[in-house]
């Protein structure tokens, strides 16, 4: 006989206290709740079904003194099945706990996972409940032991202006790495092994941004095609690290994720996780019943005001989580706080972030969500990054997030792509992106660090493919090449796809170097997409979300050209780290700090003079010089002492013809020296007063005083 005590509602989820486990579940509209205990993950029937009689403030709860870590469980909820009123309760469906700290495995799809009948015409299908039991196909929640030996683990708290982000996939980073033990490849533990950590440190990376690790679902359509949701943007468990990246089950993924974070912290690396609080894996009104839909559909989801049967979809994924409801807001905040306090992560990248700020239909920069985050003593202290667009009305919101937030800057991405593929009329916007995008962030009193600069990310072409393909090649995705963006701003430089043509190969390598150097030498926060530093390719697939294979894994067997690109990447980010003028905390002033002295930043034309309005507006101009004085640094040490910088001159030529560039005079003795030239392998001596800036190339010079 199972012992059941009243328990308490104070901590949602299943909480092991060393003697027993308290279970607490919110549901506003349920009429009854049953806690189901299982012996094995693949059981089709629970061993014990326990009615929860205690209900406090809409939280159903009980304490089981005999439930220990490893105990498998789920819920069945009773209530009205009235889709037109927004209710979809169905006690035949086993449901995951929204606060589960671990989930036993993956879903095994069948019609039984649908809360409604699948055998009626689509127009009325979801109006009729389905009686089949879903427990066989559902993974089970796991009671976990939260104790972990963190030792003296500390958040690195790297300042934003010294941050270099590396976006990567937990599994894809290690599956092909020959120095990672085979048993650890594709896992949290494998990601934190020495070969990976050493690689990241060699690049100058300070923060690892992980694609979603919340427990997620592969959609039925993909499963039927033999594909998977590889990226993970289909969350169903906001507290549970996905079991697929663990070496063990029954909660082992929690300890292994913590071990990974602890190892990264010991190396000085921060861990940022990509979070998907905008929608869940349950899809639209014809989707499965896995968790939120069956627990309280009207509380967790935004429903159409004039027809609560249908879901408001600002995400393109069928539904939208409703953070306007206090319990849903609590879910998001409790999840964020858990990942900081219990899992020790250092920040979050919010997928489709405007969704969270749609108090009404429009995105609101003063939304309640931002206020709640700002006043939270835990979450407000970590790095917060928004993907500043969604699929709702006026969904493109770059530059409109509040202080304390950084944003993926797609205007930076697009400007860099247009400039380096040779588009006309780009120097003005490109200059703004190089200088930190003050046009986007300065009006709201934000800093250059509000801009997370990137050229590529997980979504779209890799860097290699950006210079190798002009059209997407996504046929392997099973959608007849209709998915993925057609607006890639790419250029293949003469041949579509792989080629041995020498001049094409050389130009592609040069353009890749241009992009990486631009990223390193721009004000703001640079983000590298995993494998770009080594020329990773996805064979022209710009939407490889559904491929868990060598197509998406990082290949560590490098050709000589790939090794050269890796060395180049290490070099340019080492230069960034060494010179504080390249990573200012504030925007450049438009005027000289002292009358009569040069400005901290000057924009130069090819004859060495300052750009005029005429040159800025000239659509045929592809050449620009960016001169930053050594005194332009605004960085200080821990005691507030000014850190000196070194004058640099960044020259860019996005056009098809080489151009002589007259070097500017700088006060004080010394001379200009090349340190990076993307057009040839190694820097050369600078001729007195002038350099030849090759077509489609970048050059970085610094000013050296005589020794």
C-alpha positions in Angstrom: 0.0 0.0 0.0 1.4 3.4 -1.0 1.6 5.9 1.8 0.2 9.3 0.8 0.4 12.4 3.0 -1.1 15.9 2.3 2.2 17.5 1.3 2.4 21.2 0.4 2.0 23.5 -2.7 5.0 25.7 -2.2 7.4 24.1 -4.7 5.9 23.0 -8.0 7.1 19.7 -9.5 8.5 16.7 -7.7 10.8 17.6 -4.9 12.9 15.0 -3.1 13.8 16.2 0.5 16.0 13.3 1.5 13.1 11.4 3.1 10.3 11.5 0.6 9.0 13.4 -2.4 6.5 16.2 -2.6 4.4 16.4 -5.8 2.7 19.7 -6.7 0.9 20.5 -9.9 -1.0 23.7 -11.0 -4.3 23.4 -12.8 -7.0 26.0 -12.6 -9.8 24.3 -14.4 -9.2 20.5 -13.7 -11.9 18.8 -11.6 -9.6 16.0 -10.5 -5.9 15.1 -10.7 -4.3 11.7 -10.5 -0.6 11.0 -9.9 0.6 7.9 -11.8 3.7 5.9 -10.7 5.5 3.6 -13.0 8.1 0.9 -12.6 9.7 1.1 -16.0 10.0 3.8 -18.7 8.2 1.7 -21.3 5.3 0.6 -19.1 1.9 0.9 -20.8 0.1 1.0 -17.4 1.0 2.7 -14.2 1.7 0.5 -11.2 -0.1 2.9 -8.8 -2.7 5.7 -9.5 -3.1 8.2 -6.7 -5.9 10.7 -6.5 -4.7 14.1 -5.3 -7.2 15.3 -2.8 -5.3 18.3 -1.5 -5.8 21.6 -3.5 -4.3 24.9 -2.4 -4.6 28.1 -4.6 -5.2 25.9 -7.7 -2.2 23.7 -6.9 -2.9 20.0 -6.4 -0.4 18.3 -4.1 0.6 15.2 -2.1 3.7 13.9 -0.3 4.9 10.3 -0.8 7.3 9.3 1.9 8.3 6.2 -0.1 9.0 7.9 -3.4 12.7 8.2 -4.0 15.0 9.5 -6.7 14.6 7.5 -9.9 10.8 7.1 -9.3 9.0 7.4 -12.6 5.7 9.3 -12.7 3.1 11.3 -14.8 -0.3 12.8 -14.4 -3.8 12.2 -15.6 -6.2 15.1 -15.3 -10.0 15.1 -15.4 -12.1 18.1 -16.5 -14.2 19.3 -19.3 -13.4 18.5 -22.9 -14.9 21.6 -24.5 -12.5 22.9 -27.2 -14.8 25.8 -28.2 -14.4 27.0 -24.5 -10.6 26.3 -24.6 -10.7 23.1 -22.4 -9.1 19.9 -23.6 -8.9 17.6 -20.5 -8.7 13.9 -21.3 -7.8 11.5 -18.5 -6.9 8.8 -21.0 -3.8 10.7 -21.8 -0.7 10.5 -19.6 0.8 13.9 -19.1 4.3 15.2 -18.3 4.8 17.4 -15.3 5.7 20.9 -16.6 8.1 21.2 -13.7 9.8 17.7 -14.2 13.5 17.9 -13.6 14.2 14.9 -15.9 12.3 12.9 -18.5 13.0 9.2 -19.1 13.2 9.1 -22.9 11.7 10.1 -26.2 8.1 9.9 -27.4 6.9 6.9 -29.5 4.3 8.3 -31.8 0.9 6.8 -32.3 -2.6 8.0 -32.7 -3.1 7.4 -29.0 -1.0 10.5 -28.2 -3.7 12.7 -29.6 -6.3 14.0 -27.2 -8.9 14.0 -29.9 -10.2 11.5 -32.5 -8.0 11.2 -35.6 -10.7 9.2 -37.5 -13.1 12.0 -38.2 -13.0 14.8 -40.8 -10.4 17.4 -40.0 -13.0 20.2 -39.7 -14.5 18.5 -36.6 -11.7 16.1 -35.6 -10.6 17.9 -32.5 -14.1 18.3 -31.1 -14.3 14.6 -30.3 -12.1 13.2 -27.4 -10.1 10.1 -28.0 -10.4 7.2 -25.4 -7.1 5.4 -26.2 -4.6 5.3 -23.3 -1.3 7.1 -24.3 1.0 5.8 -21.5 2.8 3.3 -23.7 4.1 6.0 -26.1 4.8 8.6 -23.5 8.2 9.0 -21.7 7.9 9.3 -17.9 9.0 12.1 -15.5 11.8 11.2 -13.1 12.2 12.2 -9.5 15.8 13.5 -9.2 18.4 14.0 -6.5 19.4 17.6 -6.7 22.5 17.4 -4.5 25.7 17.9 -6.5 29.3 18.5 -5.5 29.8 22.0 -7.0 32.9 22.6 -4.8 34.1 26.2 -5.4 32.4 26.6 -8.7 31.8 30.3 -9.6 30.1 32.1 -12.5 33.0 33.6 -14.6 30.9 36.8 -15.1 33.0 37.8 -18.2 32.3 41.5 -19.0 30.2 41.9 -22.0 32.9 43.9 -23.9 35.3 40.9 -23.5 32.7 38.3 -24.4 33.2 36.1 -27.5 30.3 33.7 -28.0 30.5 30.3 -29.7 27.1 28.9 -30.7 27.1 25.1 -30.9 25.1 21.9 -30.7 25.9 19.6 -27.8 25.9 16.5 -30.0 27.2 17.9 -33.2 30.4 19.2 -31.7 31.8 15.8 -30.6 30.3 13.1 -32.7 33.2 13.1 -35.2 36.0 14.2 -32.8 38.7 11.5 -32.8 40.1 12.6 -29.4 36.8 12.5 -27.6 36.2 9.0 -26.1 33.7 7.2 -28.2 31.4 6.5 -25.3 31.2 10.3 -24.6 30.6 11.6 -28.1 27.4 13.4 -28.5 27.0 14.0 -24.7 27.2 16.8 -22.2 30.2 15.2 -20.7 31.8 14.8 -24.1 31.4 18.5 -24.9 33.4 19.4 -21.8 36.3 17.1 -22.5 39.8 18.6 -22.9 40.0 18.5 -26.7 36.8 20.7 -27.0 37.7 23.0 -24.2 41.2 23.5 -25.5 39.8 24.3 -29.0 37.4 26.9 -27.6 40.1 28.6 -25.5 42.5 28.6 -28.5 39.8 30.7 -30.4 39.5 33.2 -27.6 36.0 32.1 -26.9 34.6 33.1 -23.5 31.0 31.8 -23.7 29.5 28.6 -25.2 25.9 29.2 -26.4 24.1 25.8 -26.6 21.3 25.1 -29.0 18.2 24.1 -26.9 18.9 21.5 -24.2 15.4 21.6 -22.6 13.7 18.2 -23.2 12.2 18.4 -26.7 10.2 16.4 -29.2 10.7 15.2 -32.7 7.4 16.0 -34.6 5.4 13.1 -36.1 5.9 14.3 -39.6 9.7 14.2 -39.2 9.6 10.9 -37.5 7.5 9.4 -40.3 10.2 10.5 -42.8 13.0 9.0 -40.7 14.2 12.5 -39.7 14.6 14.2 -36.3 14.2 17.6 -34.7 18.0 18.0 -34.4 18.2 21.6 -33.4 15.7 21.1 -30.5 13.3 24.1 -30.9 10.3 22.0 -29.9 10.4 22.1 -26.1 8.2 20.1 -23.8 10.1 20.2 -20.5 11.5 23.6 -19.4 13.4 22.2 -16.4 14.7 19.0 -17.8 18.0 18.7 -19.7 17.4 16.4 -22.7 18.2 12.8 -21.9 19.5 12.2 -25.5 22.7 14.0 -24.5 23.4 11.9 -21.4 25.3 8.6 -20.9 22.6 7.3 -18.5 18.9 7.5 -17.7 16.7 7.9 -14.7 17.9 11.5 -14.0 21.5 11.0 -14.8 21.3 13.8 -17.4 20.9 16.4 -14.6 24.2 15.5 -12.9 26.0 15.2 -16.3 24.8 18.6 -17.4 26.1 20.1 -14.1 29.4 18.3 -14.6 29.7 19.9 -18.0 29.0 23.4 -16.6 31.5 22.9 -13.8 34.2 21.9 -16.2 33.5 24.9 -18.5 33.6 27.2 -15.5 36.9 25.8 -14.4 38.3 26.8 -17.8 36.8 30.3 -17.5 34.0 29.6 -20.0 30.5 30.7 -19.5 27.5 28.6 -20.5 24.5 30.3 -22.3 21.5 28.2 -23.1 19.0 28.8 -26.0 15.5 28.7 -24.5 12.2 28.4 -26.3 9.5 29.9 -24.1 7.5 31.1 -27.0 5.8 27.8 -28.0 5.7 24.2 -27.1 5.8 20.9 -29.0 2.1 20.4 -28.8 1.4 22.3 -32.0 -2.0 23.6 -33.1 -5.5 22.4 -32.3 -4.8 19.2 -34.1 -1.6 18.5 -32.3 -0.8 15.9 -29.6 -1.7 16.1 -25.9 1.6 15.6 -24.0 1.6 18.1 -21.2 0.4 21.7 -21.1 -2.7 21.1 -23.3 -4.0 18.4 -21.0 -3.1 20.2 -17.7 -4.7 23.5 -18.4 -5.0 24.6 -22.0 -6.6 27.9 -21.2 -3.9 28.9 -18.8 -0.8 28.0 -20.7 -1.7 29.0 -24.3 -2.9 32.1 -26.1 -6.3 31.3 -27.7 -8.1 33.3 -30.2 -10.5 35.7 -28.5 -13.4 34.9 -30.8 -12.8 31.2 -31.0 -11.0 29.5 -28.1 -10.8 26.3 -30.1 -8.0 27.8 -32.1 -4.5 28.9 -31.0 -2.9 32.3 -31.6 0.2 31.5 -33.5 3.0 34.2 -33.4 5.7 31.5 -33.7 4.9 29.6 -36.9 4.8 26.4 -34.8 1.1 26.2 -34.1 0.8 27.7 -30.7 2.0 30.5 -28.5 2.7 30.2 -24.8 0.7 32.8 -22.8 3.0 34.6 -20.4 0.1 37.0 -19.6 -1.3 34.3 -17.3 0.4 34.6 -13.9 1.0 30.9 -13.6 2.6 30.7 -17.1 4.8 33.7 -16.3 5.7 31.9 -13.1 6.6 28.8 -15.0 9.0 30.8 -17.2 10.6 32.6 -14.3 10.9 29.5 -12.2 12.6 27.7 -15.1 15.1 30.6 -15.7 15.8 30.8 -12.0 16.3 27.0 -11.7 18.8 27.0 -14.6 20.9 29.7 -12.9 20.7 28.6 -9.3 20.6 24.8 -9.7 22.4 24.3 -13.0 24.7 27.2 -12.7 24.2 28.5 -16.3 25.4 32.1 -17.1 22.8 33.4 -19.5 20.0 32.7 -21.9 19.3 33.3 -25.6 15.5 33.7 -26.0 14.2 32.2 -29.2 11.5 34.5 -30.9 11.7 36.8 -27.9 9.1 39.4 -29.1 6.5 36.7 -28.3 7.2 37.2 -24.6 6.6 40.9 -24.9 3.3 40.8 -26.7 1.0 42.1 -23.9 -1.5 42.7 -26.6 -1.1 42.1 -30.3 2.0 44.3 -30.7 5.4 43.8 -29.1 5.7 46.1 -26.1 9.2 47.3 -25.0 7.8 48.0 -21.6 6.1 44.6 -21.3 5.5 43.0 -17.9 7.9 40.2 -18.8 10.8 42.6 -19.0 9.8 44.3 -15.7 9.6 40.9 -14.0 13.1 39.9 -15.3 14.6 43.3 -14.4 13.6 43.1 -10.7 14.5 39.5 -10.3 17.7 39.3 -8.1 18.9 36.1 -9.9 17.9 36.4 -13.5 18.8 40.1 -13.9 22.4 39.3 -13.2 23.1 36.9 -16.0 23.5 37.5 -19.7 20.2 38.0 -21.5 20.1 37.8 -25.3 17.0 38.2 -27.5 16.3 36.8 -30.9 14.5 40.0 -31.7 11.9 38.8 -34.3 8.9 36.5 -34.4 6.1 35.8 -36.9 3.5 38.1 -35.3 2.5 41.6 -36.5 5.5 43.9 -36.9 7.6 41.0 -35.8 11.0 42.5 -36.7 12.1 44.3 -33.5 15.8 44.7 -33.7 16.9 47.6 -31.5 13.7 47.8 -29.4 14.6 45.7 -26.4 15.2 47.3 -23.0 18.4 48.1 -21.2 20.0 44.9 -19.8 19.3 43.0 -23.0 21.5 42.2 -25.9 20.2 41.2 -29.3 21.1 39.1 -32.2 21.7 41.8 -34.8 20.5 40.6 -38.1 21.1 44.0 -39.6 24.8 43.4 -38.9 24.6 40.0 -40.6 22.9 41.3 -43.7 25.1 44.4 -44.0 28.3 42.3 -43.8 26.9 39.8 -46.4 25.9 42.6 -48.8 29.2 44.4 -48.5 31.4 41.4 -49.0 29.5 40.0 -51.9 30.0 43.3 -53.7 26.6 45.0 -53.5 26.7 48.7 -54.3 25.8 51.5 -51.9 26.8 49.6 -48.8 29.6 51.6 -47.1 27.4 53.8 -45.0 25.5 51.0 -43.3 28.6 48.8 -43.1 30.4 51.5 -41.2 27.6 51.7 -38.7 27.8 48.0 -38.1 31.6 48.1 -37.7 31.2 50.8 -35.1 28.7 49.0 -33.0 25.3 49.9 -34.6 24.8 53.1 -32.6 21.8 53.9 -34.9 20.0 51.0 -33.3 21.1 51.1 -29.7 22.4 54.6 -28.8 19.0 56.4 -28.9 17.7 54.1 -26.0 21.0 54.7 -24.1 22.3 51.2 -24.6 25.9 50.3 -25.4 27.7 48.5 -28.3 27.3 45.3 -26.3 23.6 45.4 -27.0 24.6 44.1 -30.5 25.5 40.4 -30.8 27.3 40.5 -34.1 27.1 37.4 -36.3 27.5 36.5 -40.0 26.1 33.0 -39.7 24.3 30.9 -37.1 22.7 27.5 -36.8 19.8 28.8 -39.0 20.9 29.3 -42.6 24.1 28.7 -44.6 27.3 27.9 -42.8 30.2 30.3 -43.6 31.6 27.9 -46.2 28.3 27.6 -47.9 27.6 31.3 -47.8 30.5 31.7 -50.2 29.8 28.5 -52.2 26.1 28.5 -53.0 23.6 31.1 -54.3 20.6 28.9 -53.9 19.5 26.6 -51.0 19.8 22.9 -51.5 17.3 21.4 -49.0 15.8 18.5 -50.8 16.9 16.1 -48.1 14.5 17.8 -45.7 11.5 16.2 -47.3 9.7 19.4 -48.3 10.8 19.5 -52.0 13.2 22.4 -51.3 10.4 24.7 -50.3 11.6 25.2 -46.7 14.4 27.6 -45.6 15.0 31.1 -46.7 15.5 32.2 -50.3 17.1 35.5 -49.2 20.6 34.3 -48.3 22.6 37.3 -49.6 25.2 34.7 -50.6 27.6 34.5 -53.6 29.2 31.4 -55.0 32.0 33.3 -56.9 31.5 31.5 -60.1 30.5 27.9 -59.5 27.6 26.5 -57.5 28.9 24.2 -54.8 32.2 22.4 -54.5 34.9 23.0 -57.1 38.6 22.6 -57.8 38.7 25.8 -59.9 41.7 27.6 -58.5 40.6 31.2 -58.7 37.2 30.4 -57.3 38.6 28.5 -54.4 41.1 31.3 -53.6 38.4 33.9 -53.7 36.1 31.9 -51.4 38.9 31.5 -48.8 39.5 35.2 -49.0 35.9 36.1 -48.4 35.7 33.7 -45.5 38.7 35.5 -43.9 37.0 38.8 -44.6 33.9 37.7 -42.7 35.8 36.4 -39.7 38.1 39.4 -39.5 35.1 41.7 -39.8 33.5 39.9 -36.9 36.6 40.1 -34.8 37.2 43.8 -35.5 33.7 45.2 -35.1 32.5 46.9 -31.9 29.9 44.8 -30.1 29.8 41.1 -29.1 31.0 38.6 -31.7 29.4 35.2 -32.2 31.0 32.4 -34.1 28.8 29.6 -35.4 30.3 26.2 -34.6 32.6 24.9 -37.3 32.8 28.1 -39.3 36.4 28.6 -38.0 37.2 25.4 -39.9 35.0 25.8 -43.0 32.2 23.4 -42.1 29.7 22.7 -44.9 26.1 21.5 -44.9 26.2 20.9 -48.7 24.1 24.0 -49.3 21.3 23.1 -46.9 20.3 26.3 -45.2 17.6 24.7 -42.9 19.3 21.5 -41.6 17.2 21.4 -38.4 16.1 17.8 -39.2 19.4 16.1 -39.8 21.3 14.4 -37.0 24.1 13.1 -39.2 27.5 13.9 -40.6 25.8 16.7 -42.6 25.4 18.7 -39.4 28.2 17.4 -37.2 31.5 19.2 -37.0 34.2 17.4 -39.0 37.5 17.6 -37.3 39.5 16.0 -40.1 40.9 19.2 -41.6 42.4 19.9 -45.0 45.4 22.2 -45.2 43.0 25.1 -46.2 40.8 24.4 -43.3 43.7 24.4 -40.9 44.8 27.8 -42.3 41.3 29.2 -41.8 41.4 27.9 -38.2 44.8 29.5 -37.6 43.5 32.8 -39.1 40.4 32.8 -36.8 42.6 32.3 -33.8 44.8 35.2 -34.9 42.1 37.7 -35.5 40.4 37.0 -32.2 43.7 37.2 -30.3 44.2 40.7 -31.9 40.7 41.7 -30.6 41.5 40.4 -27.1 44.8 42.3 -27.0 43.6 45.7 -28.1 40.9 47.4 -26.1 40.1 49.9 -28.8 38.4 47.0 -30.6 36.0 46.3 -27.8 34.8 49.6 -26.4 32.1 49.7 -23.7 30.5 52.8 -25.0 29.9 54.3 -28.5 32.5 56.5 -30.1 31.9 60.2 -29.8 31.2 62.1 -33.0 33.5 64.9 -31.9 37.1 65.3 -30.6 37.3 64.9 -26.8 39.6 67.9 -26.7 39.2 70.8 -29.3 42.0 70.7 -31.9 42.8 67.0 -31.3 41.8 64.2 -33.7 38.6 62.4 -33.1 38.7 58.9 -31.5 37.2 57.5 -34.7 37.7 58.8 -38.2 36.2 57.4 -41.5 38.6 57.7 -44.4 38.4 57.6 -48.1 41.1 56.2 -50.4 43.1 59.4 -50.6 43.5 59.4 -46.8 41.1 62.3 -46.2 37.9 62.1 -44.2 34.8 60.8 -45.9 32.4 63.5 -47.0 28.6 63.3 -47.5 29.3 62.8 -51.2 31.4 59.7 -50.7 29.0 58.2 -48.2 26.2 58.5 -50.8 28.2 57.3 -53.8 26.7 53.9 -54.7 29.9 53.0 -56.6 32.1 53.4 -53.6 33.2 50.1 -52.1 36.3 51.3 -50.2 36.4 52.6 -46.6 39.0 53.2 -43.9 38.3 53.1 -40.2 40.9 54.8 -38.1 40.7 54.4 -34.3 43.2 56.2 -32.1 45.0 54.3 -29.3 43.6 56.8 -26.8 40.0 55.7 -27.9 39.9 52.9 -25.4 37.4 53.3 -22.5 38.4 50.2 -20.7 39.7 50.2 -17.1 41.1 47.6 -14.8 39.5 46.4 -11.5 40.9 49.5 -9.8 39.5 51.9 -12.4 42.9 52.6 -14.0 42.7 53.4 -17.7 44.0 50.6 -20.0 45.9 51.9 -23.0 45.1 50.8 -26.5 46.9 50.9 -29.8 45.9 52.9 -32.9 44.5 50.7 -35.7 43.5 51.3 -39.2 41.0 48.9 -40.7 40.7 49.1 -44.5 38.0 47.3 -46.5 37.4 47.0 -50.2 34.1 45.3 -51.2 34.5 46.0 -54.9 35.9 44.1 -57.8 38.9 46.4 -58.4 42.0 47.0 -56.3 42.5 50.5 -54.9 45.6 52.4 -53.7 44.9 53.7 -50.2 46.9 56.6 -48.7 47.7 56.0 -45.1 46.8 58.8 -42.7 49.3 60.6 -40.5 49.2 60.0 -36.8 50.5 62.3 -34.2 53.8 61.1 -32.6 56.6 59.1 -34.1 56.1 55.6 -35.6 54.8 53.9 -38.6 52.0 51.8 -39.9 52.5 48.0 -40.0 50.3 45.4 -41.6 49.0 42.7 -39.2 46.2 41.2 -41.2 45.8 41.1 -44.9 43.1 38.7 -46.2 44.4 38.9 -49.8 47.7 37.2 -49.2 49.0 34.7 -46.6 51.2 37.0 -44.5 51.7 40.7 -43.8 54.3 42.6 -45.7 56.3 45.8 -45.1 54.2 48.8 -45.7 55.4 51.1 -48.5 55.9 54.7 -47.2 52.5 56.4 -47.1 50.4 54.1 -49.3 49.2 50.5 -49.6 47.4 48.6 -52.4 44.0 47.4 -51.2 43.2 44.4 -53.3 39.7 43.7 -54.6 37.3 42.0 -52.1 39.8 42.2 -49.3 40.4 43.5 -45.7 43.5 44.9 -44.2 44.3 45.7 -40.6 47.3 47.9 -39.7 48.5 49.2 -36.4 50.7 52.1 -35.5 54.0 51.3 -33.9 56.3 53.7 -32.2 60.0 53.3 -33.0 62.0 51.1 -30.7 
